[in-house]
Amino acid sequence: MNRPNYYNKIVILFIATFANIFIMWYFLVREESVDWISSQIIHQASPYAMTVAEDGKVIIDNVILGYGFVLPKGFETAGAKNLSFYIMADGGKKCEIKHYYVRADKAGGEAADTRKMIIPFRSNNLIFELTGSEADKSLCAGYLKQIKDSLTREQETAPL
């Protein structure tokens, strides 16, 4: 009986595997690669965690600043850092609301009105702004109030 010798094949397989691991490690630790990878991480980071509840509502938490809110039923969201939410109706966006936050000392005198809601939180202003048409203003303003009522905040004394 002629038995095949697997020892040489296994040794070659291990050498090839370790050589490939070393090559990948080398290309990942080069300065150009590290710069590219870290820039991709920085550009993709979002402070928001989004969860869809059983009833279809979207819960959005800002895990860095420590606040969260619930979107009214039927809203969808887009964006990573500066969010926008909207209702899809008749093939288009309806009641689009943009959300962002700015430092209170750099707010530049922004004022709240029927289309913009500003909520002070720690050293920031949370801003919810309607960008839809004037015709939908009364309906969409009610959604702003629902979002404000659902706002949850961690302890105001929690460190940033």
N, C-alpha and C positions, 0 to 999 in steps of 0.2 A: 504494500500500500504506500502510495506516495502522498505524504501530508504536505500541504502548503506551509511555507514559513511566513507567519504573520508578524514576527518580531520586527523585521525591517520595515514593513508597511506601517506599523504603529509608530516606530521611531520617526519616520518621515512625516507622518501625520502630525505628531507633536511638534516637530521642528517647524513645519509650515504654519501651524496654529500660533505658536509663540512669535514667529516672525511677523505674521499679520497683526497680532496684537501690538507688537512694538511699533510697526509702521503706523497704525491708527493712533497710538499714543503720541508718537512724534508729531504727526500732523495736527493733533489737537492742542499740544502744548506750545507750538510755535507762536510767537507774538502776534502775527497776523491772524491766526486762527482764533486766538483768545480774544482779540479785539473784535472780530466779526461776531463770535458767539455771544459775547457780553453785550454788544450793541443790539443784537436780535432780542435778547432777553429784556433789555431796557425798553425797546420799542413796543413790545408785546404786553408789557405788564399792565394790569388793570387793578385798581383798588376795589373793584366790585365783585361780589359773589352773588350769583343769581340762582334762585331756586323756583321751580314751578310747583305750587301747592296742588293738592288733590282737586280743589274746586276750580283750578285753571288760572288762579291769580299768580302773578309773578312777584316774588319777594326779592328785593334788592338790598344787599347789605354792603356798606362801605367798611371793609375790614380794617382799614388803616385809621380812619377817623372815628369809627365806632358808632355809626348810626345806620338805620335801615328804614325802608318804607315798602309799602305794598302797592303795586299798581292795580287800578281797577280792572275788573274782569274784561277780557277782550283786548287788552293792550299787548303789544309786542315791543321789543326793544332792539336797539342796534347801537353799536359803539363800544368802546373799551374804556377810555378815560372820561371823555365828555359824552354822557349818555343822551340818547333821544328815544322817546317812547311814543307810540302812535297806535291808532286803530286802523286796520286795513278795511276799507269800505269802498265798494264800487271801483276796484282796481287801483285805488290810490290811498295815500295817507290822509287820515282825518284826525284832528285834535293832536297834532304833533307837539310834544312838550320836550324841551331840551333841559337837561339838568347838568349843573356844574357847581363847583364851589370855588370861592376866592377868599383870600385872607381878608379879614375885616379891615385891617389897616391899609389895604391896597384896593379896596372896593371902588374907590373913585366916585362916591356919592350916588351909587345906583339906588333908584327908588322903586318901591313896590307899587304896582297898579293892578288893574283887572287882568292884565296879560302876564304879569311877572309877580312871583311870590318869593320873598327873601326871608329866610329863617336864620337868625343868628344861632351859631353853635360853636362853643368854645371860642377860638380866635378866628373862626371862619364864618362866612355867609354861605348858606346853602341856597342856591338859586334854581327855581323851576320857572321856565319861561315858555309861554305859548307862542308857537310860530305859525299856526294855522291861519286860515282866513278870518276876516272880521265877522262873517256870517255865522261861523261856528263858535264865536267867542262865549256866548252865554252857556252853551252846552259844555264846552271845554273848561270853563271856569269852575264848574261843579266838580270836574275831575281833579282840578288842582286842590280843591278843598278836601276831597277824599284822600289824596296823597298826603296832605298836611296832617290830617287826622290820624293817618296810619303811621306817621313818623315815630320811630322808637329810637331812643338814645341811651347809650351806656352812661354810667355815672359821669356827671360833669367834672368830677375831680380826678378821673382816670388820666394818667399821664399820656402824652402823645408819643 
